[in-house]
Amino acid sequence: DSQDRLEVGEEAVETVVAAVAESDDRLARESADLLYHLLILWHAKGLSPAEVWAEMESRFGTSGSAIKEIRKKG
């Protein structure tokens, strides 16, 4: 489980670096790696993709700053 989190963190960093300083092809490859390891982490934690998609749908039409404010209020 901790290894899964480390893999996601590593791939997240590599994806950001690719987005900032590398080609779109590299960004696509790193994004695929990130998504793969994220799916592995979700599985290890017993979380289904459907649960994540439902959370994303609940945010549709809400700005990022509004979501942050909701989280602050708890």
Contact map, one row per residue, 1 for C-alpha under 8 A:
11111000000000000000000000000000000000001001100000000000000000000000000000
11111100000000000000000000000000000000000000000000000000000000000000000000
11111110000000000000000000000000000000000000000000000000000000000000000000
11111111000000000000000000000000000010011001000000000000000000000000000000
11111111100000000000000000000000000000001000000000000000000000000000000000
01111111110000000000000000000000000000000000000000000000000000000000000000
00111111111000000000000000000000000010000000000000000000000000000000000000
00011111111100000000000000000000010011001000000000000000000000000000000000
00001111111110000000000000000000000000000000000000000000000000000000000000
00000111111111000000000000000000000000000000000000000000000000000000000000
00000011111111100000000000000110110010000000000000000000000000000000000000
00000001111111110000000000000000010000000000000000000000000000000000000000
00000000111111111000000000000000000000000000000000000000000000000000000000
00000000011111111100000000000100000000000000000000000000000000000000000000
00000000001111111110000000100110010000000000000000000000000000000000000000
00000000000111111111000000000000000000000000000000000000000000000000000000
00000000000011111111110000000000000000000000000000000000000000000000000000
00000000000001111111111101100100000000000000000000000000000000000000000000
00000000000000111111111100100000000000000000000000000000000000000000000000
00000000000000011111110000000000000000000000000000000000000000000000000000
00000000000000001111111000000000000000000000000000000000000000000000000000
00000000000000001111111101100000000000000000000000000000000000000000000000
00000000000000000110111111100000000000000000000000000000000000000000000000
00000000000000000110011111110000000000000000000000000000000000000000000000
00000000000000000000001111111000000000000000000000000000000000000000000000
00000000000000000100011111111100000000000000000000000000000000000000000000
00000000000000100110011111111110000000000000000000000000000000000000000000
00000000000000000000000111111111000000000000000000000000000000000000000000
00000000000000000000000011111111100000000000000000000000000000000000000000
00000000001001100100000001111111110000000000000000000000000000000000000000
00000000001000100000000000111111111000000000000000000000000000000000000000
00000000000000000000000000011111111100000000000000000000000000000000000000
00000000001000000000000000001111111110000000000000000000000000000000000000
00000001001100100000000000000111111111000000000000000000000000000000000000
00000000000000000000000000000011111111100000000000000000000000000000000000
00000000000000000000000000000001111111110000000000000000000000000000000000
00010011001000000000000000000000111111111000000000000000000000000000000000
00000001000000000000000000000000011111111100000000000000000000000000000000
00000000000000000000000000000000001111111110000010000000000000000000000000
00010000000000000000000000000000000111111111000000000000000000000000000000
10011001000000000000000000000000000011111111100000000000000000000000000000
00000000000000000000000000000000000001111111111110000000000000000000000000
00000000000000000000000000000000000000111111111100000000000000000000000000
10010000000000000000000000000000000000011111111000000000000000000000000000
10000000000000000000000000000000000000001111111000000000000000000000000000
00000000000000000000000000000000000000000111111100000000000000000000000000
00000000000000000000000000000000000000000111111110110000000000000000000000
00000000000000000000000000000000000000000110011111110000000000000000000000
00000000000000000000000000000000000000100100001111111000000000000000000000
00000000000000000000000000000000000000000000000111111100000000000000000000
00000000000000000000000000000000000000000000001111111110000000000000000000
00000000000000000000000000000000000000000000001111111111000000000000000000
00000000000000000000000000000000000000000000000011111111100000000000000000
00000000000000000000000000000000000000000000000001111111110000000000000000
00000000000000000000000000000000000000000000000000111111111000000000000000
00000000000000000000000000000000000000000000000000011111111100000000000000
00000000000000000000000000000000000000000000000000001111111100000000000000
00000000000000000000000000000000000000000000000000000111111100000000000000
00000000000000000000000000000000000000000000000000000011111111100010000000
00000000000000000000000000000000000000000000000000000001111111000000000000
00000000000000000000000000000000000000000000000000000000001111100000000000
00000000000000000000000000000000000000000000000000000000001111110110000000
00000000000000000000000000000000000000000000000000000000001011111110000000
00000000000000000000000000000000000000000000000000000000000001111111000000
00000000000000000000000000000000000000000000000000000000000000111111100000
00000000000000000000000000000000000000000000000000000000000001111111110000
00000000000000000000000000000000000000000000000000000000001001111111111000
00000000000000000000000000000000000000000000000000000000000000011111111100
00000000000000000000000000000000000000000000000000000000000000001111111110
00000000000000000000000000000000000000000000000000000000000000000111111111
00000000000000000000000000000000000000000000000000000000000000000011111111
00000000000000000000000000000000000000000000000000000000000000000001111111
00000000000000000000000000000000000000000000000000000000000000000000111111
00000000000000000000000000000000000000000000000000000000000000000000011111
